[in-house]
Amino acid sequence: MGESGNSRWQRKKEARPSEILDAALMLFVDKGYRATKMEDIAQAAGVTKGTPYLYFQNKEEIFKAVVRETIVARMQAMSAQLAQLHDASGSQLLGMALENWWIHIGATRSAGLCKLMAAEATNFPELALFYYEEVIRPARQLLGHIVQRGMDSGEFRPANIEHVIDMLTAPMLMTMILSHSFGQVPGCCESLTQDPLAFLKTALQLTLQGLQNPPAPDTQS
């Protein structure tokens, strides 16, 4: 009996940082950043109250680690994969980026971090700046690179790239925010929450139709 209890204590004391981050992600998404306390994270991870401090200085550092281990890592892997597709068209790359984003970010619990930051950005401007620099800016740069490639090849018509990026990211942001807010309330946003990927593909298709370069006029007729 004593040995069994001691073993459980050892497992708690030696909890891996990944277990603490998993617990923190769950709490950040469910409760918000302000409402989540370090002792809440320890309790959710099944460790003693002081254990998170063995790995992280404070709650802010845990939040940054959560973002880097989830969204940032998955975006970097996606960018590296797309960079190898030298023969793909801009439309194909955007479609692949959307699919990858949905599978590895949009459909996961980490998507709730977007809603969290939208709600608490002005309360925690330092975290908002961190999130912008490590998540939003790289995502915009990736999409901008693809769009510019399509324009350079003649596949896409000339347009304001920043506005095109806004058109591409707006449906993704809306899906993440609504899925973790109104989408949690029965009877709200059902057309989006029942099949978010179908909505995202429709939004992308409409944007691509607007980007298509019109065919050159037939000078022989």
N, C-alpha and C positions, 0 to 999 in steps of 0.2 A: 504493500500500500504506500509506504513511505517512498520507495524507489520510483513507483509510478508517478507520484506527485512531483518528485524531484525532476523526473524526465520531462514532465509537462512544463515545469518552471524553466528548465534549460532550453526547451524549444522556444518559449516566449522570449527569454533573454537573448537568444541568438537569432532572432527573426531577421530575415534578409531585408535589405533596403527595398527590394521590389515589392515585398508584402506591405510595407508601410506606404509605398506609393500607390499601390492598388487600393488600399483603404482610403487614402487621401483623395484619390480621384472620385471614388464613390461619394464621399462626403461633400467635396467641393461641388459636384454636380447636383446632389440632392438638397444640400442645405445652403450653398453659396459660400463665398470666401470668408466674408466677415463672420458668419455664424459658426464656422468650423474652427474648433480650438485644437491645440496640440494634444491635449488629453483625449479628445474625441477620436483623433487619428490613432493614438496608441490603443485605445479600447477597441476600435474597429479592427485593428491589425492583430489584436489578441496579444499585445505585449505590455510590459510595465510602462508606467507614465513617463519615465525618463528615457526609455529606449530610443524614441525618434531623435533625441538630441545627440545620440552617439553617432548619427550619420548626417544630420541636418541641423544647421544653426538655429533656424526658426521656421515658422509657417511659410514665409515668403520663399525661402529656399526650397521647401518641399513643393510648393506650387510650381516653381520654375522647373524643378526636376520632373514633375509629372508632365508638364507640357513638352519638355525635351524628350522624355522617354516614350511619349505617345505620338502626338501630332508632328512634332519636328522630325523625329526619326523616320516616321512613315512617309513624310513629304520628301525627305532626302532620298529615301530608297526609290520613291516614285520618279523623282527627277532624274536619278541615275539611270533608271530603266528607260525612260523616254528619250534620254540623250543618245542611246544606242540605236534608235530607230531612224537612221539617216534617210531612208527611202519613203518614209510615211508622209502623207500630205498633212497640211495643217488641220483639216477637218478630222482626219483619222487620229492625230495626236490629241486634239481636244476631246474627242470621244473616249480615247483610252485614259486620258487624265481624269475625266469625269468618273469613269467606271472604277478606276483605282482609288480615287478619292472617296467614293461612296463605300466601297468594300472595306477600306482600311481606316477611314476616319468618319465619314458621314453616318455610317450605320453602327458605329461603336459608341460606347459611353463617353469617350473623349470628345465627341461632338458637343456634349453639354457644356464644355469649357467655353465655347463660342457664346452661348447664351449667358453664361456667367460673366464674361468680360463685357458683353454689351450692357448688362445690368449694373456692373460695379466699376466700370472704367473710370468714371469721374471721382469715385470714392478712393480709388487706389491708382493714381496716375502713373506711378512708377511701374506697377505691374502691367498697366495698359501699354506703356511704351515698350516694355519687354515683349509683350505678346505681339505688338505690331512689328517689331524688328525681327523677331524669330519665327513668326507664323505668317502674318498678313503680307509683309513686304516680300519674302521669298516666294509665296504663292503667286503674288501679282507679277513678280519678275518671271516666273516660269510661264505663266499664261501669256505675258507680253512677248516673251521670246518666241513662243509658238505662233502667235498672231503676226508678229513681224516677219517671221519666216514665210508664212502664207502670203503676206503682202509682197514680199520680195520676189516670190516665185510667180506672182500674178494670179494665184488662186483666190486671194481676197482683194477686194477693192481698197483703195486708200481710205483710211478713216482715223479718227483720233484714237490712238491705242489705249490711252487711259480710260476713255469712255467705253471701249470694247471690253476691257478688263472688268469694268464695273458691271457691264451687262452679263458677263460670264459668271462673276462671283455672287451677284445679288441673289439668284435662285438658291445657290448653295447656302448662303448665310440665312436666307429665309427658312429653308428647310431645317437647318440646325436649331435656329431660335424657336420656331413654332413647334417642332417636335418635342422640345424640352420645356414648353410653356403651355400654350393653348392646346397643343396636340395631346396633352396629358388629361384634358377634360373631355369626358364623353360628349359627343355631339358637336365638337369644335374641330374645324380644319380637317374633316374626314377625307375630302378629295385629295388632300396632300399626304396625310399620314397613312392612308391605306396603301398607297404605292408611291413612295417618295421618289424612287429611281425613275419611274415612268414620267413623273412630273419634270424631273431634272433633264431627262432626255428630250422631252418636248421643248423645254426652254432652250436647250442647246440647239436643237434643230431650227427653231425660229431665229436665233441669233446667227447661225450659220447661213441661213437663207438671206438675211440682211447683209452678210459679209461677202456673199458670192459676187465675183467680178462679172459684170454682164458680158456676154459674148460680143466680140468685135462686129461691127456692121458689115453686111455682105456688100462689098463695093462692086461686085459683078452684076447685081440685079438692077 
